[in-house]
Amino acid sequence: MTPEPECRGGYPLSQAEEIVGEDRFPALMDWMRGQTMMLCQGVRYDPDMGREVEACGGVAHGPVIYAYDLHRFLAGLPVID
């Protein structure tokens, strides 16, 4: 069972490394090659307000792996494009 993602978009790279371990992290990044990741900048665009508003408590998590992808990697499943 994995912990809750620190980012509402998924697992920041630092959290993903903690989950899979430093020794398996390079394999995760190889597995992720070509997969879509999110970039959390601590803000999101609100179309109703017409501007950016705070997201994730204002914390810019940087590159984020979607939970679905991390769970597939941990289960030993292949990449799905």
Protein Blocks (a to p, Z undefined) as FASTA:
>chain_A
ZZddfbfnbccfklmmmmnopklmmmmmmmmgopacdddehiacdfknopacdeehlpag
bjaddfklmmmmmnopacdZZ
